[in-house]
Amino acid sequence: MALWGGRFGTQINQELAGFSESVSFDQRLYKYDIMGSKAHTAMLAARGIIPHQAADAITAELDKIEKRIDAGNFTFSAELEDIHLHIENALIAKLGDEGARVHSARSRNDQIALDIRLYLRDVIAGITAGLRDFQRALVDQADRNGDAVMPGFTHLQHAQPVLFGHHLLAYVEMFERDLERLTDCAGRTNVMPLGSGALAGSTLKIDREMVCGMLKFSRLTRNSMDAVADRDFTIELLSCLAIFAMHVSRLSEDVILWCSQEFDFIELDDAFCTGSSLMPQKKNPDIAELSRGKTARIYGSLTALLTLCKGLPLTYNRDLQEDKEPLFDAIDTVEKILHIYPSMIATMKIKRDKMLAAASDPALMATDLAEKLVEMGIPFRHAHHRVGAFVKWCQNNRRALNEASLEEMQQTIPEATAEFLTLFSPENSVAKREITGATGPNAVAAQIAFWKERLTER
């Protein structure tokens, strides 16, 4: 008979047991379940709810159970449904009535809320560390090759020259926002729900503050009904992971384009690519493509939890068992990306000559002409119109902008001087953009120095 089976007259239908079990996936929470049970047991003894001798025996046996699971010597069974019942059943099997005391003043409802919060604290810390490694890989690559000049794009069309380092550092900024969101999420996750019981707390005089301190939570939940029904923190984490995955997907799209024959800006190390089963010449950027694809999977997890929770009345409903598989899957997916992607970035080779050639189209310096007119006192809209007319003249006459003579330029830009003919160098264009946050060499060097110091501090 199940540990909850006192009011039932028959055994559970075996098909229902298989349908309702969660231990096949929630067993990963065993360390956190044991951690919570040990703190809860110590509190029960301190409050005189169970004998100290029983508490000592329970704690010692919990340590043994943890070692058995660590070693792979613990049997999991669908009949015991979840990780909580497995550990409690193992206690009772060894300690009899003394082991049965462990569940005093708690429910699986507040127990699973505790386990997930404990687990996610560690998960967030690990993902945060992985994100910092990702930032370091980008900053290191920017430090080594950041002075390479490449075309920047808008609408996937060549727009203006930028430094390669400037482009990479844009993703460092994105990941920094991801880190800030995860930090905020960690604060709302680090709240202690145990003691909320099934939904209404307990008549036993427990000390929730003691357990909160032992488990190093920042505070207690204030409402027992909210505590057992709340999955906001899991949804918030999935939202953070989905935004991170979107950033990785955008970086992946850049990497995939840069690897193509049409761009040919970079070459990925062979260790991070695969070939074709048919075409011998192929070298495919699979990590970038798979990361781009797995972003959809993480979005699916977020959508699943939002949909799962949207119609649930208070308080706990068994539907909430379905939160774990999408949550775990998204976490596993992000951890895999963080494990492999930084190494791919660190080892990619930059083709400076190809980048510079692509950035050397004089049309990319059209804005430089307009801003030179602004320096001369021409209102920008007038300057924009004059340069646009010059671009149109060059197109009509099949001439590159830097092939026009001064006299030809002056047909549409009357204010043009000989200096205007020198404004078509991508290196010079980049070099003039030295305001804070821009793509000038000194500005980018300052960004790199900032991030190197910041990441060293961390």
N, C-alpha and C positions, 0 to 999 in steps of 0.2 A: 504494500500500500504506500502511496506517495506520502511525503511528510505532511502534506496539507489534506490528506484523505479522510479525516475523522468523520466527516458528515456524509461520506459517500458509501453506498452499499455494494457497489461492484467495482471491479478493476477498470481502469481507463481503457477505452478502445485503442488497440495498438496502432491503427491508422491515425487516430487523433494524436497519439504520442509522437509519431513521426512528423505530423503536420505542425505540432505546437512547440517542438523542441527548439532551443536556441543555443544549446551548449556547443553545437558544431562550429559556431562562430563566436559566441561570447566567452569561450574558454580563454581567449587571450587576456581577459580581465582578471585572471586568477590571482595574480600578485596583489592587485588593488583590492579585490574582495577579501583576501587574507589580511592585508594591511588594515582595512576598515574593521574587520572582525576582531583583530587584536586590540585596537583602540577601544572599540565598543565593549569588549570583555573587561579591559582594565577599568573602564568607567563603571560598569555594573558592579564590579567588586568594590571599588572605592565608595560607591553609594550604598553598599550593603545589600544589593539586590541578589547577588549570588555570592557564595563563599569564596574567599581568597584562594583556598586550596583548589576549588573547581576552576577558577580563572587561570591559575598557574598551569593546571593540567591542559586546559583548552589552548592556551598560548603555546605551550610546548608541542602539542599535537598539530597545531596550525603550522608551526615551523616544519614539522616532519612532512606534512601534506605538501607544502610548498616545494620541499626538496624532491619529493616523489614526482611532482608534476614537472619540475625542472629537468629531472633525469629521464622523463618519458615513461615512468613506471606507475602511472595512474590511469585507471580505466574510466572512460567516459561512456555514458549510456543515454540514449534518447529518453528512456523511462524517467530519468531524473531531471529532465527538462533543461535546466540551466546551470551555470557555474555555481550559483549560490547553493542550490540543493545538493550538488555534488560535494561541495566542501562540508556542508552541514551534515550530510549523510555519512561522510568519512569520519567526522568527529564522533558521531553517535555510535558508529560501528566500533570504534576504539574505546570510547569513554562511557558509553551507555547513557544513563540519565544525566551525568555531569555534562556530557557534550550537548545534550538537548537544551541546556540552559542558555546557549549562546544567542538564541534568537529572541530573547526577552527584550521587549520594548523596541522592536524594529520590525519592519515589513520588507518583503522583497521590493516593494515600491520605492522606499527611501534608500534601500541597499543598492539597487541598480543606479539610482541617481547619484549616489556617492561614488560608486565604482567608475562610472563614466567620467565624472569630474576629476577624479584622481588620475585616471588614464590620460585624459586630454591635457592635464597640466604637463605631463611628461611629453606628450605628442607635440604640443605647441613649443615647448623648449627645444625639442629635436628639430622641428621644422624651422624654427628661428635660426638655429645654428647652421642648418643647411642653406638657408637663404643668405646668410652672411658669407658663407663659402662661395656661393654663386656670385655675390657682389664682388668678392675678392678676385675671382677669375676674370670678371669683366674689367675691373680696375687694372689688374695686372696686364691684360691684353691691351688696354688703352694706354698704359704706361709704356709698353714696348713699341706699339705701332700707332699710337694715337695721332701722330703728326702726318699720317698719310692723308692726302686730299682726295675726296670722293664727291660725287654728286649727292646732294640731299634731294629728297623727293617730296612732292605733293601730288595727290591724284595718280601716284605711280609714274609721274613724269619728272624728268630732270628739272630741278627748280633753282637751287643755288649751291655753290661749292660749300662743303663742310669738312671738318676733320673727322676721320674715322673714330678717333677717341671720343669726340663729342657725341657721335651716334651711339656708341656703346654705353656711355655714361647716362644717356636717357633711360636705359633699362635699369641702371643702378638706382636711379631716382624712383622708378616704378616699384622696384623691389623694396626700397626704403618705405614707401607707403604701405606695401604689404606687411612689412615688419611692424609698422605702427598699428595697423589694424589688428594684427595678431596679439600685440601687447595689450591693446584694449580688450580684446576677446578673452585673454588670459585672466584679466581682472574680474570679468563677470563670470568666468568659469570657476574661479577659486573661492567658491561659496559653499559652506558645509550644510548638506540637507539631512544628514542622518539624525534621527530623533523625531522626524515628521511622521513616522509610522506609515500606516496605509494611506492616511489622509488627515487625521485629526490629532496627531501627537500620541502621547501615552499617559495613562493614569499613574504609572510608576515614576518615581521622583528621580529621573535621570539628570545627568549634568552634560548638556550639549556643549557648553563652553569648554569643558575639559577635553572632549573628543575633538572639538575644533582646534584647540591648541596642539594636541598630540599629532594631528594630521596636517598641521601648518596651513590651515585655511585662513583667509583674511577676515572672514566674518561668517556668521550663521545666516541661513535663510530665515526670513521674518514671518513667513506664512506657510503652514504645513501643507495646505492644499496646493498652493503654487509650487512648492518644493518638489512634490512627487509628479506633478503634471508638466513642469517646465522642461522644454527641450530647446528653448531659445538659444542657449549657449552652443548647442550642437549645430543649429541652423546658422548661427553667426560664424562659427568656425568654417562650415562648408561655404558660406559666402566669401570669407577671406580666401579660402583655397581656390574657389572658382575665379576670383579676380586675379589671384596669382597665376592660375593656369592660363587665363586670358593673356596676361603679360608674356608668359612663356610662349604661347601660341603666336603672338605678334613677333617676338624675337625669332621664332622658328620660321615664320614666313620670310623674314629678312634673310636668314641664313640660307633657306632653300633658294631664294632668288639669287643671292650672291654666289651660290655654287653653280648656278646654271651657266650654260655656254653663252647665253645672251649677256649675262652680267660678267661672270668670270672674275669676281673680285677676291674670292677666297678659295682655299682648298682645305677640306677637312681631312684629318688623319685617317688612314685606312682602318684603324682600329675602331672607328666610330661610324663606319659606313658598311653597306652590304652591296652585293652585286645582283645581277639578273640571272635567273635560271636559263634564259634563252640567249640574251645578248651579252657576249663576252666583254664588251667595252664599257658596260654600265658601272657607275659608282654612285650609289644612291644615298642621300642624307637621311637615313632612316630614323635616327634619334629625333631629329627636328620634325620629321613627318609624323612619327608616332606621338610625340609630345603634343603636336597640334591636334592630332586625332583624339588623344586621351582627354583633352580639354572638354570635349563633348561629354565624355563619361562623367567627369566631375560635375559639370552642369546638371547632368541627370540625377546625380546624388542629391544635389541641392534641391532640385525640383521635387524629388521624391519625398524629402522630409517636409518641405513646405506643404505639399499636398497631403501628406500623412497627418499633419497636425491641424489642418485648417478647419476640420469639422468636429474635433473631439470635445465633448463636454468635460467639465471638471469632474473627477480628478484623473486618476490613472485609468487607462484603458489598455487592453492587451495589444491594441494596434501599435503601441509604442515599442513593442519588441522589434518591430520592423525598422526602427531607426538605425540599428547597429550595422547591418550589412552595407547599406549605402555609405554610412559614415566611415566604416573601416575601409571600404574599397577606395573612397576618395583619399583617405590618409595614405594608404599603401601606394596609390598611384603617384601622389605628390612626392612621397619619400623616394620612390624609384627615379623620378625625374631629377630630384635634387642630388641623388647619388651619382648619376651619370652625366648630366648636362654640363656642369662646370668643367669637367675634364675635357669634354669636346671643345668648349670655348678656349680653354688654356692651350690646346694643341693645334688649333687651326692656324693655317699660314695665310698671310696677307699678300695679295698681288698689287703692290703699290703702283706699278706702271699702268695696269689696267684701270685702276681706280682713277688715277690722274688723267688718263686719256679720256675717260668718260666724263670727267669734270671740266674738261678743257673746251667744250663747246662754248664759243663766245656768247651765245644767247643766255647762258647762265649768269652772265654779268650784266644783264640788262638793268637790273635793279640798281647796280652800282652807278650806271649812267644817270638814272633818275635821281639818286641821292646826291650825286655830284651837282646836278642842277639845283637841288634844294640848298646845298651849301652856297650856291651863287645867288640865293634869294628867290628862286622861282618856287611858287606854291607847288606842293607835291602833286596835286591832281593835274596841273598843267604839265609838270615834268613827266608824269606817267603817260600823258597823252602824246607828248612829243616823242618819247622813246618808243612807245607803241607804234607810232607812225613810222619811225625809223626801222623797226623790226619788220613792219609790213613792206616797206620799200625794199629791204634786203631780200625778203622772200620772193617778192615779185620779180626781182632782178637776179635771182639765184646766186646771191652773194652771202657769205658769212658776215656777221656783224663786223669782224675785225678786218675784213677785206675792203670795206668801203673807205674811200678817201675822206679827208676832212671836209672838202667841198661838198661831197655827196652827203655826208652826215648833216652838214649845215642846212641842207634842203628841208629837213624836218626838225632839226635841232639847231636853230639859228645861233644859240648861245655857245655851241660847242667850240672848244679850243683844242689845240694839239694834245693837251693832257688827256683828253677823252680817248684818244687812240691808244693810250697805255693802260686802259682799265680792263683789258680782256684777259688778264692772267689769273687763273684760279688761285694760285698761291698768294698773290697780292690781295685778291678779294677776301680771302680768309684772314689774312694778316691784319686787315683793317678793322676786323670785328672783335674789338677787345673790351667791349662792355661786359659787365658781370653777367655770367650765364650764357654768353654768346660763344661762337665757334672759333674765335681768335686763338692763336697758339698759347699766348700767356693766360688767357681766360680758361682754356682747357687745362693747362698745366696747373692752374689754381684749383680747378675742380678735382683733378687727380690727387693733388696734395691733400685737399680736404678729405677725400674719401680714404686715402691711405692712412691718415691720422685717425679718422673716425673708426675705421675697421680694426686698427691696431689697438685702440682703446677698448674695443669690445672683446 
